[in-house]
Amino acid sequence: MGKKRKQREAENNGPEAAVAAAAAAKEDAASEERPKRTLLGWKEKPQENVDTAAAAPGFRNKEKVLVTCSRRINFRYRHLMLNVVSLLPHCKKDNKVESKETKGATLNELVELRNCSSCLFFECRKHLDLYLWMAKCPNGPSVKFLVNAVHTMEELKLTGNHLRGSRPLLTFSANFDKDAHWMLLKEMLIQIFGTPKGHQKSKPYHDHVFAFSIVDDHIWFRNYQIAVPHNESDKVARGSLDKMTLVEVGPRFCLNPIKIFGGSFGGPTLYENPFYVSPNQIRALQKKQKTGKYVKKVKAKTRRKMHELSNPLEPDEFADMWKE
């Protein structure tokens, strides 16, 4: 309405006024437009001169881990799984899964439904043996471990303590850089146990350390709290590590790698541990040793009887002395 009024006034007043009105209209068009108002607030006009390369967002880690277990799991192994869940703020729990041949397809579907990218599956067999599947879904790779030397937090009762949901520091021994399969396992451990920066359930603190070390071709896991004195006299300066100490928190467990597969919960075998011995074979050998002990006892009894028959005792002359 204002522009039309100015044009009418310019036509009535003459050519000079028309030129002045045109210049004023150009100034109004060149001025910044008022931002549009939406339901969520004022919508600002996008800046056209900003460099697109500089404004592009960087990489954001959206790693999420699904943690579940098989049915008929032992209470000790279930407590270990709950300890792992408490240490990983970026994980999601799910119901128990039946340990069958089709568990891979079931777990891949669960991972997709829960919008996760990795999976930790605790599989218990015969109420004695615990196997850990560590997989990247849906394309792999995946690793199958035998879990030994299990000690939960409730069992150890250690003095260490750290914030729930804080981000851990991951440390690895130098053995992880020697062979290709150890390097692959190191990368998988970093992606699964490393809490993403800025996760909604995590806290922006580093007050504990996950230590992974290789001893006798086994991966040993330890969790330590970073203890720093807070007294004014013993206060640690920034960047100083002299007075910092490590206090173990738990849990403890040992991972014995069995096979590395190219797919998720299956696929072509990339690596097979030549030193792996099944716990069933170990129990069979122990039973054979026990049966050997029984056979030795029976043979000793027969030898004793044969010795007594071949070497009879001489009659005692004083045997009937008190019968009279």
DRENKEGU-641523 format. One record per residue (C-alpha): residue number from 1; residue in three letters; x, y, z. Coordinates in Angstrom, 2 decimals. Layout:
REM residues N
+-----+------+---------+---------+---------+
|  nr | rest |      c1 |      c2 |      c3 |
+-----+------+---------+---------+---------+
| NUM |  ALA |       X |       Y |       Z |
...
+-----+------+---------+---------+---------+
This chain:
REM residues 324
+-----+------+---------+---------+---------+
|  nr | rest |      c1 |      c2 |      c3 |
+-----+------+---------+---------+---------+
|   1 |  MET |    0.00 |    0.00 |    0.00 |
|   2 |  GLY |    2.84 |    2.41 |    0.78 |
|   3 |  LYS |    4.54 |    1.85 |   -2.59 |
|   4 |  LYS |    1.33 |    2.50 |   -4.57 |
|   5 |  ARG |    0.66 |    5.66 |   -2.57 |
|   6 |  LYS |    4.16 |    6.95 |   -3.31 |
|   7 |  GLN |    3.72 |    6.22 |   -7.03 |
|   8 |  ARG |    0.42 |    8.11 |   -7.15 |
|   9 |  GLU |    1.95 |   11.10 |   -5.37 |
|  10 |  ALA |    4.87 |   11.02 |   -7.80 |
|  11 |  GLU |    2.54 |   11.02 |  -10.83 |
|  12 |  ASN |    0.61 |   13.97 |   -9.43 |
|  13 |  ASN |    3.70 |   16.01 |   -8.45 |
|  14 |  GLY |    5.75 |   15.62 |  -11.67 |
|  15 |  PRO |    8.86 |   13.86 |  -13.03 |
|  16 |  GLU |   11.24 |   14.97 |  -10.25 |
|  17 |  ALA |    9.04 |   13.52 |   -7.60 |
|  18 |  ALA |    8.74 |   10.30 |   -9.64 |
|  19 |  VAL |   12.54 |    9.90 |   -9.70 |
|  20 |  ALA |   12.73 |   10.46 |   -5.92 |
|  21 |  ALA |    9.97 |    7.90 |   -5.32 |
|  22 |  ALA |   11.74 |    5.31 |   -7.50 |
|  23 |  ALA |   14.97 |    5.80 |   -5.53 |
|  24 |  ALA |   13.10 |    5.37 |   -2.24 |
|  25 |  ALA |   11.50 |    2.16 |   -3.55 |
|  26 |  LYS |   14.94 |    0.77 |   -4.43 |
|  27 |  GLU |   16.19 |    1.56 |   -0.93 |
|  28 |  ASP |   13.23 |   -0.25 |    0.62 |
|  29 |  ALA |   13.85 |   -3.32 |   -1.56 |
|  30 |  ALA |   17.56 |   -3.32 |   -0.73 |
|  31 |  SER |   16.87 |   -3.17 |    2.99 |
|  32 |  GLU |   16.79 |   -6.44 |    4.92 |
|  33 |  GLU |   13.54 |   -8.33 |    4.90 |
|  34 |  ARG |   11.86 |   -9.10 |    8.18 |
|  35 |  PRO |   12.33 |  -12.79 |    9.18 |
|  36 |  LYS |    9.31 |  -15.03 |    8.92 |
|  37 |  ARG |    7.60 |  -16.14 |   12.08 |
|  38 |  THR |    6.92 |  -19.88 |   12.56 |
|  39 |  LEU |    5.47 |  -22.05 |   15.31 |
|  40 |  LEU |    8.96 |  -22.68 |   16.69 |
|  41 |  GLY |   10.04 |  -19.02 |   16.61 |
|  42 |  TRP |   11.53 |  -16.56 |   14.14 |
|  43 |  LYS |   12.99 |  -18.13 |   11.01 |
|  44 |  GLU |   16.17 |  -16.32 |   10.04 |
|  45 |  LYS |   17.11 |  -15.77 |    6.44 |
|  46 |  PRO |   19.95 |  -18.11 |    5.32 |
|  47 |  GLN |   23.31 |  -16.47 |    4.71 |
|  48 |  GLU |   24.34 |  -16.76 |    1.10 |
|  49 |  ASN |   27.97 |  -15.63 |    1.38 |
|  50 |  VAL |   29.09 |  -18.25 |    3.93 |
|  51 |  ASP |   31.49 |  -20.84 |    2.61 |
|  52 |  THR |   29.74 |  -24.23 |    2.33 |
|  53 |  ALA |   32.91 |  -26.18 |    3.08 |
|  54 |  ALA |   33.47 |  -24.33 |    6.35 |
|  55 |  ALA |   29.83 |  -24.63 |    7.38 |
|  56 |  ALA |   29.60 |  -28.39 |    6.71 |
|  57 |  PRO |   29.31 |  -30.41 |    9.95 |
|  58 |  GLY |   32.13 |  -32.77 |   10.89 |
|  59 |  PHE |   32.01 |  -36.48 |   11.70 |
|  60 |  ARG |   29.77 |  -37.41 |   14.61 |
|  61 |  ASN |   30.11 |  -40.78 |   16.29 |
|  62 |  LYS |   26.65 |  -42.35 |   16.66 |
|  63 |  GLU |   27.79 |  -45.75 |   17.90 |
|  64 |  LYS |   25.13 |  -47.72 |   19.80 |
|  65 |  VAL |   25.65 |  -51.22 |   21.18 |
|  66 |  LEU |   22.97 |  -53.84 |   21.79 |
|  67 |  VAL |   23.73 |  -56.06 |   24.81 |
|  68 |  THR |   21.77 |  -59.26 |   25.31 |
|  69 |  CYS |   22.24 |  -62.86 |   26.42 |
|  70 |  SER |   20.94 |  -66.35 |   25.75 |
|  71 |  ARG |   18.32 |  -68.19 |   27.76 |
|  72 |  ARG |   19.30 |  -70.44 |   30.69 |
|  73 |  ILE |   22.30 |  -68.25 |   31.49 |
|  74 |  ASN |   24.09 |  -68.70 |   34.79 |
|  75 |  PHE |   23.59 |  -66.05 |   37.50 |
|  76 |  ARG |   27.32 |  -65.28 |   37.61 |
|  77 |  TYR |   27.45 |  -64.56 |   33.88 |
|  78 |  ARG |   24.24 |  -62.54 |   34.05 |
|  79 |  HIS |   25.82 |  -60.31 |   36.71 |
|  80 |  LEU |   28.85 |  -59.88 |   34.44 |
|  81 |  MET |   26.56 |  -58.75 |   31.61 |
|  82 |  LEU |   24.87 |  -56.22 |   33.91 |
|  83 |  ASN |   28.29 |  -54.89 |   34.96 |
|  84 |  VAL |   29.20 |  -54.36 |   31.30 |
|  85 |  VAL |   25.88 |  -52.58 |   30.73 |
|  86 |  SER |   26.59 |  -50.22 |   33.63 |
|  87 |  LEU |   30.00 |  -49.37 |   32.13 |
|  88 |  LEU |   28.63 |  -48.54 |   28.65 |
|  89 |  PRO |   26.19 |  -45.58 |   28.67 |
|  90 |  HIS |   25.71 |  -45.89 |   24.89 |
|  91 |  CYS |   24.35 |  -49.46 |   25.05 |
|  92 |  LYS |   20.80 |  -50.81 |   24.95 |
|  93 |  LYS |   19.50 |  -53.93 |   26.67 |
|  94 |  ASP |   17.06 |  -56.40 |   25.18 |
|  95 |  ASN |   15.28 |  -59.61 |   26.08 |
|  96 |  LYS |   16.99 |  -62.98 |   26.09 |
|  97 |  VAL |   17.46 |  -64.75 |   22.76 |
|  98 |  GLU |   17.25 |  -68.49 |   22.18 |
|  99 |  SER |   20.68 |  -69.94 |   21.42 |
| 100 |  LYS |   19.98 |  -71.75 |   18.14 |
| 101 |  GLU |   21.44 |  -71.92 |   14.66 |
| 102 |  THR |   19.19 |  -69.03 |   13.58 |
| 103 |  LYS |   20.34 |  -66.68 |   16.35 |
| 104 |  GLY |   22.40 |  -64.63 |   13.86 |
| 105 |  ALA |   19.39 |  -63.57 |   11.80 |
| 106 |  THR |   17.39 |  -62.88 |   14.98 |
| 107 |  LEU |   20.12 |  -60.71 |   16.48 |
| 108 |  ASN |   20.65 |  -58.78 |   13.24 |
| 109 |  GLU |   16.94 |  -58.01 |   13.14 |
| 110 |  LEU |   16.98 |  -56.91 |   16.79 |
| 111 |  VAL |   19.96 |  -54.64 |   16.15 |
| 112 |  GLU |   18.17 |  -53.02 |   13.23 |
| 113 |  LEU |   14.96 |  -52.55 |   15.22 |
| 114 |  ARG |   16.80 |  -50.94 |   18.14 |
| 115 |  ASN |   18.76 |  -48.66 |   15.78 |
| 116 |  CYS |   22.16 |  -49.99 |   16.87 |
| 117 |  SER |   25.37 |  -50.61 |   14.96 |
| 118 |  SER |   27.09 |  -53.23 |   17.17 |
| 119 |  CYS |   26.12 |  -56.17 |   19.34 |
| 120 |  LEU |   27.47 |  -57.98 |   22.41 |
| 121 |  PHE |   25.82 |  -61.38 |   22.83 |
| 122 |  PHE |   26.58 |  -63.47 |   25.93 |
| 123 |  GLU |   25.90 |  -67.12 |   25.10 |
| 124 |  CYS |   25.90 |  -69.68 |   27.91 |
| 125 |  ARG |   26.13 |  -73.42 |   27.18 |
| 126 |  LYS |   25.59 |  -76.31 |   29.64 |
| 127 |  HIS |   25.35 |  -73.76 |   32.48 |
| 128 |  LEU |   29.16 |  -73.85 |   32.56 |
| 129 |  ASP |   30.75 |  -72.20 |   29.53 |
| 130 |  LEU |   30.29 |  -68.56 |   28.51 |
| 131 |  TYR |   30.88 |  -67.41 |   24.92 |
| 132 |  LEU |   30.91 |  -63.76 |   23.90 |
| 133 |  TRP |   29.91 |  -62.72 |   20.38 |
| 134 |  MET |   31.18 |  -59.28 |   19.38 |
| 135 |  ALA |   29.74 |  -58.20 |   16.04 |
| 136 |  LYS |   29.39 |  -55.15 |   13.81 |
| 137 |  CYS |   25.94 |  -55.27 |   12.25 |
| 138 |  PRO |   24.73 |  -55.89 |    9.63 |
| 139 |  ASN |   27.83 |  -56.40 |    7.44 |
| 140 |  GLY |   30.38 |  -57.66 |    9.97 |
| 141 |  PRO |   33.01 |  -58.57 |   10.98 |
| 142 |  SER |   32.25 |  -60.61 |   14.10 |
| 143 |  VAL |   34.36 |  -62.39 |   16.71 |
| 144 |  LYS |   33.58 |  -65.34 |   18.97 |
| 145 |  PHE |   35.36 |  -65.46 |   22.35 |
| 146 |  LEU |   35.48 |  -67.94 |   25.18 |
| 147 |  VAL |   35.19 |  -66.02 |   28.47 |
| 148 |  ASN |   37.36 |  -67.24 |   31.35 |
| 149 |  ALA |   38.37 |  -65.96 |   34.81 |
| 150 |  VAL |   35.09 |  -64.12 |   35.42 |
| 151 |  HIS |   34.92 |  -61.90 |   38.53 |
| 152 |  THR |   32.02 |  -59.48 |   38.94 |
| 153 |  MET |   31.94 |  -56.18 |   40.84 |
| 154 |  GLU |   29.77 |  -57.63 |   43.60 |
| 155 |  GLU |   32.17 |  -60.51 |   44.08 |
| 156 |  LEU |   35.41 |  -58.50 |   44.16 |
| 157 |  LYS |   34.23 |  -55.67 |   46.48 |
| 158 |  LEU |   37.10 |  -53.41 |   45.46 |
| 159 |  THR |   37.56 |  -49.87 |   46.78 |
| 160 |  GLY |   37.58 |  -48.15 |   43.39 |
| 161 |  ASN |   34.62 |  -46.01 |   42.34 |
| 162 |  HIS |   33.90 |  -43.71 |   39.41 |
| 163 |  LEU |   30.99 |  -41.78 |   37.94 |
| 164 |  ARG |   28.28 |  -43.78 |   36.24 |
| 165 |  GLY |   28.15 |  -42.81 |   32.58 |
| 166 |  SER |   31.53 |  -41.07 |   32.39 |
| 167 |  ARG |   33.67 |  -41.62 |   29.30 |
| 168 |  PRO |   36.57 |  -44.11 |   29.68 |
| 169 |  LEU |   40.12 |  -43.93 |   28.43 |
| 170 |  LEU |   41.05 |  -47.05 |   26.42 |
| 171 |  THR |   44.58 |  -48.42 |   26.78 |
| 172 |  PHE |   46.05 |  -51.32 |   24.80 |
| 173 |  SER |   49.28 |  -53.22 |   25.19 |
| 174 |  ALA |   51.92 |  -53.08 |   22.45 |
| 175 |  ASN |   51.07 |  -56.65 |   21.35 |
| 176 |  PHE |   47.97 |  -55.42 |   19.53 |
| 177 |  ASP |   50.11 |  -53.92 |   16.75 |
| 178 |  LYS |   52.01 |  -57.09 |   15.88 |
| 179 |  ASP |   49.54 |  -59.22 |   13.91 |
| 180 |  ALA |   46.64 |  -58.37 |   11.62 |
| 181 |  HIS |   43.98 |  -60.18 |   13.66 |
| 182 |  TRP |   45.02 |  -58.35 |   16.85 |
| 183 |  MET |   44.79 |  -55.03 |   15.01 |
| 184 |  LEU |   41.26 |  -55.91 |   13.86 |
| 185 |  LEU |   40.26 |  -56.85 |   17.41 |
| 186 |  LYS |   41.72 |  -53.59 |   18.71 |
| 187 |  GLU |   39.65 |  -51.54 |   16.26 |
| 188 |  MET |   36.48 |  -53.43 |   17.21 |
| 189 |  LEU |   37.15 |  -52.91 |   20.93 |
| 190 |  ILE |   37.70 |  -49.17 |   20.35 |
| 191 |  GLN |   34.42 |  -48.81 |   18.48 |
| 192 |  ILE |   32.33 |  -50.86 |   20.93 |
| 193 |  PHE |   33.79 |  -49.88 |   24.32 |
| 194 |  GLY |   34.54 |  -46.25 |   23.45 |
| 195 |  THR |   31.72 |  -43.93 |   24.53 |
| 196 |  PRO |   30.86 |  -41.38 |   21.79 |
| 197 |  LYS |   31.57 |  -37.75 |   22.58 |
| 198 |  GLY |   28.46 |  -35.77 |   23.42 |
| 199 |  HIS |   26.23 |  -38.79 |   23.98 |
| 200 |  GLN |   23.02 |  -37.88 |   25.80 |
| 201 |  LYS |   23.53 |  -40.46 |   28.57 |
| 202 |  SER |   27.26 |  -39.84 |   29.06 |
| 203 |  LYS |   29.05 |  -37.34 |   31.26 |
| 204 |  PRO |   31.90 |  -35.19 |   29.88 |
| 205 |  TYR |   34.50 |  -36.58 |   32.29 |
| 206 |  HIS |   37.38 |  -39.05 |   32.02 |
| 207 |  ASP |   37.76 |  -40.61 |   35.46 |
| 208 |  HIS |   38.41 |  -44.28 |   34.65 |
| 209 |  VAL |   40.50 |  -46.44 |   32.31 |
| 210 |  PHE |   39.70 |  -49.63 |   30.40 |
| 211 |  ALA |   42.91 |  -51.68 |   30.11 |
| 212 |  PHE |   43.18 |  -54.39 |   27.43 |
| 213 |  SER |   46.35 |  -56.48 |   27.52 |
| 214 |  ILE |   47.43 |  -59.64 |   25.68 |
| 215 |  VAL |   49.00 |  -62.40 |   27.79 |
| 216 |  ASP |   49.34 |  -65.98 |   26.48 |
| 217 |  ASP |   47.16 |  -65.14 |   23.43 |
| 218 |  HIS |   44.31 |  -64.07 |   25.71 |
| 219 |  ILE |   42.83 |  -60.57 |   26.12 |
| 220 |  TRP |   42.65 |  -59.57 |   29.79 |
| 221 |  PHE |   40.23 |  -56.78 |   30.76 |
| 222 |  ARG |   40.63 |  -54.49 |   33.76 |
| 223 |  ASN |   38.80 |  -51.32 |   34.84 |
| 224 |  TYR |   40.64 |  -48.71 |   36.94 |
| 225 |  GLN |   39.56 |  -45.47 |   38.54 |
| 226 |  ILE |   41.83 |  -42.42 |   38.11 |
| 227 |  ALA |   42.25 |  -41.18 |   41.68 |
| 228 |  VAL |   43.43 |  -37.58 |   42.10 |
| 229 |  PRO |   44.01 |  -35.93 |   45.53 |
| 230 |  HIS |   41.81 |  -32.89 |   46.14 |
| 231 |  ASN |   43.54 |  -31.44 |   49.20 |
| 232 |  GLU |   44.97 |  -27.95 |   48.83 |
| 233 |  SER |   48.43 |  -29.15 |   49.80 |
| 234 |  ASP |   48.40 |  -32.20 |   47.51 |
| 235 |  LYS |   46.37 |  -30.69 |   44.67 |
| 236 |  VAL |   47.61 |  -31.87 |   41.29 |
| 237 |  ALA |   48.58 |  -29.24 |   38.76 |
| 238 |  ARG |   47.15 |  -29.36 |   35.26 |
| 239 |  GLY |   49.11 |  -31.84 |   33.17 |
| 240 |  SER |   50.87 |  -33.42 |   36.16 |
| 241 |  LEU |   50.67 |  -37.21 |   36.54 |
| 242 |  ASP |   53.01 |  -37.64 |   39.52 |
| 243 |  LYS |   50.35 |  -37.91 |   42.23 |
| 244 |  MET |   47.64 |  -39.64 |   40.19 |
| 245 |  THR |   46.95 |  -43.26 |   41.14 |
| 246 |  LEU |   44.88 |  -46.08 |   39.66 |
| 247 |  VAL |   42.40 |  -47.98 |   41.83 |
| 248 |  GLU |   40.73 |  -51.07 |   40.39 |
| 249 |  VAL |   36.95 |  -51.06 |   40.15 |
| 250 |  GLY |   36.02 |  -54.26 |   38.31 |
| 251 |  PRO |   34.79 |  -56.41 |   36.71 |
| 252 |  ARG |   37.52 |  -58.80 |   35.54 |
| 253 |  PHE |   37.36 |  -61.27 |   32.69 |
| 254 |  CYS |   39.57 |  -62.91 |   30.10 |
| 255 |  LEU |   38.71 |  -63.30 |   26.40 |
| 256 |  ASN |   40.08 |  -66.23 |   24.43 |
| 257 |  PRO |   39.50 |  -65.60 |   20.68 |
| 258 |  ILE |   38.16 |  -68.62 |   18.82 |
| 259 |  LYS |   37.24 |  -67.41 |   15.32 |
| 260 |  ILE |   36.89 |  -64.17 |   13.38 |
| 261 |  PHE |   34.14 |  -64.16 |   10.76 |
| 262 |  GLY |   33.74 |  -61.86 |    7.78 |
| 263 |  GLY |   30.01 |  -61.36 |    8.29 |
| 264 |  SER |   27.74 |  -60.64 |   11.22 |
| 265 |  PHE |   27.41 |  -63.79 |   13.38 |
| 266 |  GLY |   28.78 |  -65.94 |   10.56 |
| 267 |  GLY |   30.27 |  -65.80 |    7.10 |
| 268 |  PRO |   33.73 |  -66.68 |    5.82 |
| 269 |  THR |   36.36 |  -67.44 |    8.46 |
| 270 |  LEU |   39.05 |  -64.76 |    8.51 |
| 271 |  TYR |   41.08 |  -66.19 |   11.42 |
| 272 |  GLU |   40.98 |  -69.33 |   13.55 |
| 273 |  ASN |   42.94 |  -69.73 |   16.76 |
| 274 |  PRO |   45.23 |  -72.79 |   16.41 |
| 275 |  PHE |   45.82 |  -72.97 |   20.19 |
| 276 |  TYR |   42.15 |  -73.06 |   21.18 |
| 277 |  VAL |   41.02 |  -76.11 |   23.16 |
| 278 |  SER |   37.30 |  -76.64 |   23.74 |
| 279 |  PRO |   36.19 |  -76.85 |   27.39 |
| 280 |  ASN |   34.40 |  -80.10 |   26.49 |
| 281 |  GLN |   37.75 |  -81.66 |   25.59 |
| 282 |  ILE |   39.25 |  -80.43 |   28.87 |
| 283 |  ARG |   36.41 |  -82.00 |   30.87 |
| 284 |  ALA |   36.76 |  -85.26 |   28.91 |
| 285 |  LEU |   40.48 |  -85.43 |   29.74 |
| 286 |  GLN |   39.72 |  -84.79 |   33.42 |
| 287 |  LYS |   37.19 |  -87.65 |   33.41 |
| 288 |  LYS |   39.74 |  -89.97 |   31.82 |
| 289 |  GLN |   42.23 |  -89.10 |   34.53 |
| 290 |  LYS |   39.65 |  -89.89 |   37.20 |
| 291 |  THR |   38.83 |  -93.21 |   35.55 |
| 292 |  GLY |   42.55 |  -93.99 |   35.47 |
| 293 |  LYS |   42.71 |  -93.53 |   39.24 |
| 294 |  TYR |   39.90 |  -96.06 |   39.76 |
| 295 |  VAL |   41.56 |  -98.61 |   37.47 |
| 296 |  LYS |   44.79 |  -98.21 |   39.44 |
| 297 |  LYS |   42.94 |  -98.90 |   42.70 |
| 298 |  VAL |   41.34 | -102.10 |   41.32 |
| 299 |  LYS |   44.68 | -103.34 |   40.00 |
| 300 |  ALA |   46.32 | -102.65 |   43.36 |
| 301 |  LYS |   43.66 | -104.71 |   45.17 |
| 302 |  THR |   44.10 | -107.67 |   42.80 |
| 303 |  ARG |   47.89 | -107.49 |   43.19 |
| 304 |  ARG |   47.49 | -107.51 |   46.96 |
| 305 |  LYS |   45.25 | -110.59 |   46.86 |
| 306 |  MET |   47.66 | -112.44 |   44.58 |
| 307 |  HIS |   50.54 | -111.54 |   46.89 |
| 308 |  GLU |   48.64 | -112.86 |   49.92 |
| 309 |  LEU |   47.85 | -116.14 |   48.15 |
| 310 |  SER |   51.40 | -116.63 |   46.95 |
| 311 |  ASN |   52.92 | -115.73 |   50.34 |
| 312 |  PRO |   50.70 | -117.26 |   53.06 |
| 313 |  LEU |   51.42 | -116.50 |   56.71 |
| 314 |  GLU |   53.07 | -119.19 |   58.89 |
| 315 |  PRO |   50.81 | -120.69 |   61.62 |
| 316 |  ASP |   51.22 | -119.00 |   64.96 |
| 317 |  GLU |   52.11 | -121.40 |   67.79 |
| 318 |  PHE |   50.56 | -119.13 |   70.42 |
| 319 |  ALA |   47.23 | -118.65 |   68.58 |
| 320 |  ASP |   45.31 | -121.27 |   70.71 |
| 321 |  MET |   47.01 | -120.56 |   73.99 |
| 322 |  TRP |   44.13 | -118.60 |   75.62 |
| 323 |  LYS |   41.30 | -120.75 |   74.23 |
| 324 |  GLU |   41.88 | -123.46 |   76.84 |
+-----+------+---------+---------+---------+
